[in-house]
Amino acid sequence: MQVAVEDLDKAFQAFFNRVKAKEEAGYPRFKSGKRWHSIGFKQYGNGFKVAGRRLRISGVGRIHVRWHRPYEGQIKTCRVLRKAGRWYVSLACDVPEFVALPETGRVIGLDMGINALITDDKGEQVDNPRWYRQGQTELRLKQRKLARAQRGSNHRQKKLLSVQRQHEHIKNQRKDFFDKLVYELIQNYDVIAIEDLKIKNMVKNHRLSKSILDAGWGYFKQRLLDKAAEAGREVVLVNPAYTSKKCSNCGCEFENFNLSVRWVTCNKCGLSLDRDHNAALNILDRALKILKRAGRVREPERSGS
């Protein structure tokens, strides 16, 4: 009950914050038993306990758990939740401070896009897998079957579960991809420069909104910030304005520039390269200037060196 009341309080606090910010408020909705998918426990030993490789929950008993890794530190709280018909347990632990990774002396600038998911300042690109669009055909078939099923029937519940698992599969594909990418970046670079994109504003473009959300820029940015904090790395968020439109060599703006232009050529200095590569170079230069103004000056090795 304590956790349920805390969740309710968080929902109303978020609602009041949206009202103050003059955003679309979205009053907290009532959750019936069918929409209640998690329970929480605030204190270890009070309602839950780990017994060997099993989780003991008050009123339920010992539950077998498939541990994906050993937990670290001292367990503080627990939340049991259901996603797409499968059950998960999330344990919050009090862990000692993380040990920073050894310095590599390297920095990298990254441009996030749709054609190429990631482009670095060396010009190397990571292709966009387009997870949602790849699974969209199968998802549409399952959604049609769900729409035809009679409301309240067991058959509809099965079709709903099928749709939920398809969405969960796409989400896991995206999450796994970015987790591996972030791990590689954190291991190899001391400073990682990315754009501080305002995704909420960008998705107002209805022609690109699906592609932008499918790319998962928000998850990538947050995951990178979290893992960098643990490893003692630094992520520099730069203003994305004109990173693609300005020449990375002389700083002049390109003429007749729009989203259809994929290769840029500077009439002033003769620079000619991919637009995303040019943007990555500008992002890195802006990040180094931010570090210099902050007094953290050094000349690290760039990704292309």
C-alpha positions in Angstrom: 0.0 0.0 0.0 2.9 2.4 0.7 4.3 1.9 -2.7 0.9 2.3 -4.3 0.3 5.6 -2.5 3.8 6.8 -3.6 3.0 5.9 -7.2 -0.2 7.9 -7.0 1.7 10.9 -5.5 4.2 10.8 -8.3 1.5 10.7 -10.9 -0.2 13.9 -9.4 3.1 15.7 -9.0 3.9 15.0 -12.6 0.4 16.3 -13.5 0.9 19.5 -11.6 4.3 20.1 -13.2 2.8 19.7 -16.6 0.0 22.2 -15.7 2.6 24.7 -14.5 4.7 24.3 -17.7 1.5 24.8 -19.7 1.8 21.5 -21.4 -0.9 19.0 -22.2 -1.7 18.0 -18.6 -3.3 14.5 -18.8 -5.1 14.1 -15.5 -4.1 10.7 -13.8 -6.5 8.1 -14.9 -8.1 5.4 -12.7 -6.4 2.0 -12.9 -8.7 -0.9 -12.6 -7.5 -4.4 -11.7 -7.0 -5.2 -15.3 -4.6 -2.3 -15.7 -2.6 -2.9 -12.5 0.6 -4.6 -13.6 3.1 -4.2 -10.7 3.5 -4.3 -6.9 6.3 -2.9 -4.9 7.9 -3.5 -1.5 9.8 -0.6 0.3 12.0 -2.6 2.7 14.0 -5.8 2.4 12.7 -8.5 4.7 9.3 -6.7 5.0 7.2 -8.5 2.4 10.0 -10.0 0.3 13.4 -11.7 0.7 15.9 -13.4 -1.5 16.5 -17.0 -0.5 19.3 -18.5 -2.6 18.2 -18.4 -6.2 14.5 -17.9 -5.3 12.5 -14.9 -4.3 10.2 -15.2 -1.3 7.1 -12.9 -1.4 4.6 -12.6 1.4 1.4 -14.3 0.7 2.8 -16.0 -2.4 5.7 -18.1 -1.3 9.1 -19.0 -2.9 9.3 -18.1 -6.6 12.0 -19.4 -8.9 13.9 -16.6 -10.6 16.0 -16.7 -13.7 18.9 -14.4 -12.8 20.4 -12.6 -15.7 23.3 -11.5 -13.5 24.3 -11.6 -9.8 23.0 -8.6 -7.9 25.6 -6.3 -6.2 25.5 -4.5 -2.9 22.6 -4.5 -0.4 19.1 -5.0 -1.6 16.8 -2.1 -0.5 13.5 -2.3 -2.5 11.7 -4.6 -4.8 9.1 -4.3 -7.6 7.4 -7.2 -9.3 5.9 -6.4 -12.7 4.1 -8.1 -15.6 5.0 -7.2 -19.2 3.3 -8.9 -22.1 2.3 -11.9 -20.0 5.8 -12.4 -18.5 6.8 -11.6 -15.0 9.9 -9.7 -13.9 11.4 -8.6 -10.7 13.4 -5.4 -10.3 15.7 -5.0 -7.2 17.1 -1.7 -6.2 20.5 -2.1 -4.4 22.8 0.1 -2.5 26.1 -0.4 -4.2 29.6 1.1 -3.5 30.9 3.8 -5.7 31.8 2.7 -9.2 35.5 2.7 -10.1 36.3 4.9 -13.1 37.7 3.3 -16.2 41.3 4.0 -17.2 41.6 7.0 -19.5 42.0 6.4 -23.2 42.8 10.0 -24.3 40.3 9.8 -27.1 37.2 11.9 -27.9 34.4 11.3 -30.5 31.6 13.4 -32.0 28.4 11.7 -33.0 25.6 12.8 -35.2 22.3 11.0 -34.9 20.2 10.5 -38.0 17.6 8.5 -39.8 19.4 7.3 -42.9 22.4 6.4 -40.8 21.6 5.9 -37.2 25.0 7.1 -35.9 27.8 8.9 -37.8 31.1 9.8 -36.1 33.6 12.5 -36.8 35.8 10.0 -38.8 32.9 9.4 -41.2 32.1 5.9 -40.0 28.4 5.1 -39.9 26.1 2.7 -38.0 23.2 1.6 -40.2 19.6 2.2 -38.9 18.0 -1.2 -38.4 14.5 0.3 -38.4 13.2 -2.2 -35.9 9.6 -1.0 -35.9 9.2 -0.8 -39.7 10.7 -4.3 -40.1 8.1 -5.7 -37.7 5.2 -3.6 -38.8 3.8 -6.1 -41.3 3.5 -8.8 -38.7 2.2 -6.3 -36.2 -0.6 -5.1 -38.5 -1.8 -8.7 -39.0 -1.9 -9.3 -35.2 -3.7 -6.0 -34.7 -6.4 -6.8 -37.2 -7.0 -10.2 -35.5 -7.3 -8.3 -32.2 -9.8 -5.8 -33.7 -12.0 -8.6 -34.9 -12.1 -10.5 -31.6 -15.1 -10.0 -29.3 -14.5 -7.6 -26.4 -14.3 -9.4 -23.0 -13.6 -12.8 -24.5 -10.7 -15.1 -23.8 -9.9 -15.1 -27.5 -9.5 -11.4 -27.4 -7.2 -11.6 -24.4 -4.9 -14.1 -26.3 -4.8 -11.8 -29.4 -4.0 -8.8 -27.1 -1.1 -10.7 -25.6 0.2 -11.5 -29.0 0.2 -7.8 -30.0 1.9 -6.9 -26.7 4.6 -9.5 -27.2 5.3 -8.1 -30.7 5.8 -4.6 -29.3 8.0 -6.0 -26.5 10.1 -7.9 -29.0 10.7 -4.7 -31.0 11.5 -2.8 -27.8 14.0 -5.4 -26.8 15.7 -5.4 -30.2 16.3 -1.6 -29.9 17.4 -1.8 -26.3 19.9 -4.7 -26.9 21.4 -2.8 -29.9 21.9 0.5 -28.0 23.2 -1.3 -24.9 26.0 -2.9 -26.9 26.7 0.4 -28.8 26.9 2.4 -25.6 29.2 -0.2 -24.0 31.6 0.1 -26.9 31.6 3.9 -26.8 32.2 4.0 -23.0 35.1 1.6 -23.2 36.9 3.4 -26.0 36.4 7.2 -25.4 36.9 9.6 -22.5 34.6 12.3 -24.1 31.6 11.7 -26.2 29.9 14.6 -27.9 26.2 14.3 -29.1 23.4 16.7 -30.0 20.9 17.8 -27.3 17.9 17.0 -29.6 14.5 18.1 -28.5 12.7 15.0 -29.7 9.3 16.1 -28.4 9.4 19.0 -30.8 10.8 17.0 -33.7 8.0 14.4 -33.7 5.5 17.2 -34.5 6.7 16.7 -38.1 4.2 13.9 -38.9 6.2 12.8 -42.0 9.2 11.9 -39.9 7.7 11.2 -36.5 7.5 7.4 -36.9 11.1 7.2 -38.2 12.4 9.5 -35.4 10.7 7.4 -32.6 11.8 4.2 -34.3 15.4 5.4 -34.2 15.4 5.5 -30.4 17.5 8.6 -30.0 16.0 9.3 -26.5 17.0 5.9 -25.1 20.5 6.1 -26.6 21.1 9.6 -25.1 19.8 8.6 -21.6 21.7 5.3 -21.6 24.9 7.0 -22.6 24.5 9.6 -19.8 23.9 6.9 -17.2 26.7 4.6 -18.2 29.2 7.5 -18.6 28.4 8.6 -15.0 29.2 5.1 -13.7 32.5 4.8 -15.7 33.8 8.3 -15.1 33.4 9.3 -18.7 32.0 12.6 -19.9 29.1 13.2 -22.3 28.9 16.7 -23.7 25.5 17.8 -25.1 25.8 20.5 -27.7 23.3 22.8 -29.4 22.2 21.0 -32.6 21.4 24.3 -34.5 23.2 24.5 -37.8 25.5 21.5 -37.2 24.6 20.1 -40.6 24.2 23.4 -42.4 27.6 24.9 -41.5 30.9 23.9 -43.1 33.1 22.2 -40.5 36.2 23.6 -42.2 35.5 27.3 -42.7 32.2 27.8 -40.9 30.2 29.3 -43.7 26.6 28.2 -44.3 25.6 26.1 -47.3 23.2 27.5 -49.8 19.9 25.7 -50.9 20.3 23.3 -48.0 17.4 21.0 -47.0 16.7 17.4 -45.8 17.1 16.0 -49.3 20.7 17.1 -49.5 22.9 14.2 -48.4 26.3 15.4 -49.7 27.5 18.9 -49.0 30.1 20.9 -50.9 31.5 24.2 -49.7 31.9 26.8 -52.4 34.3 28.8 -50.2 36.9 26.3 -49.1 36.1 23.3 -51.3 35.2 20.9 -48.6 33.1 18.0 -49.9 31.7 15.2 -47.7 28.6 13.5 -46.4 26.3 15.8 -44.5 26.2 13.6 -41.4 30.0 13.4 -41.3 30.1 17.2 -41.5 27.6 17.5 -38.7 29.7 15.1 -36.5 32.8 17.3 -37.0 30.9 20.4 -36.0 29.4 18.6 -32.9 32.9 17.6 -31.8 34.3 21.1 -32.3 31.5 22.6 -30.3 32.0 20.1 -27.5 35.8 20.9 -27.3 35.0 24.6 -27.1 32.6 23.9 -24.2 35.3 22.0 -22.4 37.8 24.7 -23.0 35.4 27.4 -21.6 34.8 25.2 -18.5 38.6 25.0 -17.9 38.9 21.3 -18.7 41.4 21.9 -21.5 43.4 19.2 -23.1 44.1 18.0 -26.6 42.8 14.4 -26.7 43.2 12.1 -29.6 40.2 12.2 -31.9 38.4 9.1 -33.2 39.9 9.6 -36.6 43.4 10.0 -35.4 
